Amino acid sequence: MISERKLYKLRSREEDFVVEELLSLPRAEDGRFSLYRMTKRKLTTLDALKILARKKRIPLSEISYAGLKDKHGIAVQHITAPREYDLSIEEKNFRVEFLYHTDERLRLGMHLGNRFTITLRKVRRDAYRRLLYNIPRFRGAEIPNYYDSQRFGSLRGAKRFLAEEVLGENYEEALRLHLTSAYRKQKSYIKRIKRFLAEHWGDWRTCREFLERERRYENFLEIVAFLEREEDFKAALRLIPEELRRLYAASYQSFLWNEALKRMLLSALGRDALEEVEYLAGVLYFPKLRHVHALRDALPGEKLEMPSPESRERIYAELLGERGFELRDLRRLERLGMPLARNERSLLFSAEDLRLLDRGTDSGYPWLTLGFSLPPGSYATIVLKALVSA
């Protein structure tokens, strides 16, 4: 099994991971919307937009975007808003610049893709040689379209999927995961709050009084005050902000997708043709180099529907059955405001313009910089995993 953490350092510096959103939106001088370029660092897309909405006194719902970017590295993306608002701003960790007017409002998935510039540092010698050898051979090659660790942030500290607890009707445990799961890199005050709630679970009056004295974090106080009045864990789950409920559902749905794709690769190529690579939710399978170009013909079709109560894909039924559930149990997520995606997703993707931009040594360690573009929804870190496992 391959562990990337032992092969190279990713995101050692902010400038080591740069993503630029690719967009083609028609101009319209009298357009109803304004298009802006937002450059950010140390903030997720939603965190930056919340700050922007507050400072510009605009409802957050009036700002639209084509894709979500995480807080690591430097991200350049686009947003739109009704033209009567001026969103231009220069803040410490983000900048918003007006581009032009348009008649179209951005929607999720509306961008053409993303261009990445990634620098790997402290690369181990064997990994360095493998990367240099594989980069030209992977230009245009098919890569399994997995979701990577960034999609599974809710597992940090929890080690379990909140959505799966909901499927099993373990509503108290699901809420416990939301309110008490902490991880090492969280801010100290957040860890302090979650540790206190874990130690005093069930003593809602004590928890409420503690939260009233503490720095506010999300709407924990509202949830705990509700439990003090009425210990209904299922109803309390509905108090989790909609954005977070959707993320919990998306995380589990993405895990099912990864497991389904792994099973398809295993069936198509066999275990000996695949290499295991660690990620936050377990392991992923990648074809070894001599099998990379056999992927397209080995898999059944180009796309697969994301799992949903309406999906009758045999593979999802099998996966859920092995975990003690049925497809229809997914409706429990819907009833708690944790909707599942209904879209299809490509089984494979490619980095058509994959290239080595630069390389050298630093303090005795090799480093190299890669550049490539990907379609919407595909992960740059999956390209790196494919390169080091082939």
DAQUI-V55208 format. One record per backbone hydrogen bond with DSSP energy under -0.5 kcal/mol. CO is the residue of the C=O (numbers start at 0). NH is the residue of the N-H. If there is no record, write none. Layout:
co-><CO & CO>
nh-><NH & NH>
//
This chain:
co-><1 & 1 & 2 & 3 & 3 & 6 & 7 & 8 & 12 & 13 & 15 & 16 & 17 & 18 & 19 & 20 & 21 & 21 & 27 & 31 & 32 & 33 & 34 & 34 & 35 & 35 & 36 & 36 & 37 & 37 & 38 & 39 & 43 & 44 & 45 & 46 & 47 & 48 & 49 & 50 & 51 & 52 & 52 & 58 & 59 & 61 & 63 & 65 & 68 & 70 & 72 & 73 & 74 & 74 & 75 & 76 & 77 & 78 & 79 & 80 & 81 & 84 & 88 & 92 & 93 & 94 & 95 & 96 & 99 & 100 & 101 & 106 & 112 & 113 & 114 & 115 & 116 & 117 & 118 & 119 & 120 & 122 & 123 & 124 & 125 & 126 & 127 & 128 & 129 & 130 & 131 & 132 & 133 & 134 & 135 & 137 & 137 & 142 & 143 & 147 & 148 & 149 & 151 & 152 & 154 & 159 & 160 & 161 & 162 & 163 & 164 & 165 & 168 & 169 & 170 & 171 & 172 & 173 & 174 & 175 & 176 & 179 & 182 & 186 & 186 & 187 & 188 & 189 & 190 & 191 & 192 & 193 & 194 & 195 & 197 & 199 & 201 & 202 & 203 & 204 & 205 & 206 & 207 & 208 & 209 & 209 & 216 & 218 & 219 & 220 & 221 & 222 & 223 & 224 & 225 & 229 & 230 & 231 & 232 & 233 & 234 & 235 & 236 & 240 & 240 & 241 & 242 & 243 & 244 & 245 & 246 & 247 & 248 & 249 & 250 & 251 & 252 & 253 & 254 & 255 & 256 & 257 & 258 & 259 & 260 & 261 & 262 & 263 & 264 & 264 & 265 & 269 & 270 & 272 & 274 & 275 & 276 & 278 & 281 & 283 & 285 & 287 & 287 & 288 & 290 & 291 & 293 & 294 & 298 & 301 & 301 & 303 & 307 & 312 & 312 & 313 & 314 & 315 & 316 & 317 & 318 & 319 & 319 & 320 & 325 & 326 & 327 & 328 & 329 & 329 & 330 & 331 & 332 & 332 & 333 & 342 & 344 & 346 & 348 & 349 & 350 & 350 & 354 & 354 & 357 & 359 & 361 & 364 & 365 & 366 & 367 & 368 & 368 & 369 & 370 & 371 & 373 & 374 & 378 & 378 & 379 & 380 & 381 & 382 & 383 & 384 & 385 & 389>
nh-><3 & 277 & 5 & 6 & 7 & 123 & 9 & 120 & 15 & 16 & 118 & 73 & 116 & 75 & 114 & 22 & 111 & 112 & 30 & 82 & 101 & 80 & 98 & 99 & 37 & 78 & 38 & 96 & 39 & 76 & 94 & 74 & 47 & 48 & 49 & 50 & 51 & 52 & 53 & 54 & 55 & 56 & 57 & 61 & 62 & 63 & 79 & 108 & 44 & 41 & 41 & 18 & 39 & 76 & 20 & 37 & 65 & 35 & 63 & 33 & 84 & 86 & 95 & 40 & 90 & 38 & 88 & 36 & 34 & 27 & 32 & 109 & 21 & 373 & 19 & 371 & 17 & 369 & 10 & 367 & 8 & 365 & 127 & 128 & 129 & 130 & 131 & 132 & 133 & 134 & 135 & 136 & 137 & 137 & 138 & 139 & 140 & 348 & 145 & 150 & 151 & 152 & 154 & 155 & 158 & 161 & 164 & 165 & 166 & 167 & 169 & 168 & 170 & 173 & 174 & 175 & 176 & 177 & 178 & 179 & 180 & 181 & 185 & 189 & 190 & 191 & 192 & 193 & 194 & 195 & 196 & 197 & 198 & 199 & 200 & 202 & 203 & 206 & 207 & 208 & 209 & 210 & 211 & 212 & 212 & 213 & 219 & 222 & 223 & 224 & 225 & 226 & 227 & 228 & 229 & 231 & 232 & 235 & 236 & 237 & 237 & 238 & 239 & 243 & 244 & 245 & 246 & 247 & 248 & 249 & 250 & 251 & 252 & 253 & 254 & 255 & 256 & 257 & 258 & 259 & 260 & 261 & 262 & 263 & 264 & 265 & 266 & 267 & 268 & 269 & 269 & 272 & 273 & 287 & 285 & 1 & 283 & 281 & 278 & 276 & 274 & 290 & 291 & 291 & 293 & 294 & 297 & 298 & 300 & 346 & 347 & 344 & 310 & 315 & 316 & 317 & 318 & 319 & 320 & 321 & 322 & 322 & 324 & 323 & 328 & 329 & 330 & 331 & 332 & 333 & 334 & 335 & 335 & 337 & 336 & 305 & 303 & 144 & 142 & 351 & 139 & 353 & 356 & 370 & 368 & 366 & 364 & 361 & 122 & 359 & 119 & 356 & 357 & 117 & 354 & 115 & 113 & 377 & 381 & 382 & 383 & 384 & 385 & 386 & 387 & 388 & 389 & 288>
//
